[in-house]
Amino acid sequence: MVLELLVAVVVFALLMIASIGTMLTYSKLPVHHRQDETNTVVRLVANIFVVMTSLVFGLMINSSKNTFAEIDKNVHAFATQIILLDRTLRTFGLEANETRARLENYVEKALTNPARAATDPMVKSDRTSELALNAVGDSLSLIKPSDPGHVALWNDARQQYQRIVELRWIIVEQSEGVIPRPLITMLTAWLTLIFASFGYRAPRNIIVVLMFFMSALLISLSIFIVLDMDIPFSGWIQISDTPLRRALAELQQ
């Protein structure tokens, strides 16, 4: 969240400096730099970057939204598979009680040490909960089905366990964000140029300054939200752990 907030602050500062700076220095420019033809060219160039910025920012919003929605869907699927595995183990009988206990222990550790608490992608895998999940698989492997019915249940449980492991690593790999940092830099440069063109020949009054301030603030906040959503396990906008809490409640019944 610190990096995203820093980017937003830098964007806000650059936009304010560009707009207020050009507004204050306009009257000091040579006469030939203040001609109507110059103003026309400045506006035309700014319009080009307005269109490009709108397209790129729209793609960034769509990308972060899709990332957030995809991880949220996978978290729900992850919790569902945990519940299904527990139901299969309950049906299997007393021999699976140890595996069920280890599954419950894993979910508790996953909630106690959420991925959002980590800052490094390698730490996000959370070694403690990973070992607890491996213990579920080890315990499941030790179960010896005694008849064809239990063999079928054991095979179902193995498939469900493998799906849980797969979903867990999918969530870990998706949690790093997909918006390239050079794209943020390029977008910031375009916005700075656009705001500089706004300040060119702008009248010096409090209304204009207030509009520059509000526009820069809202744009920087928008960028912050997009970047925050792109990393769903940290920051202000996070994936809810409610599905896992519901799964734990089901396991404890």
Secondary structure, DSSP 8 states (H G I E B T S, - for coil): -HHHHHHHHHHHHHHHHHHHHHHHHGGGS-GGGSSHHHHHHHHHHHHHHHHHHHHHHHHHHHHHHHHHHHHHHHHHHHHHHHHHHHHHHHHH-GGGHHHHHHHHHHHHHHHHS-GGG--STTGGG-HHHHHHHHHHHHHHHH----SHHHHHHHHHHHHHHHHHHHHHHHHHHHTT----HHHHHHHHHHHHHHHHHHHTT---SHHHHHHHHHHHHHHHHHHHHHHHHHSTTSSSS----HHHHHHHHHHT-
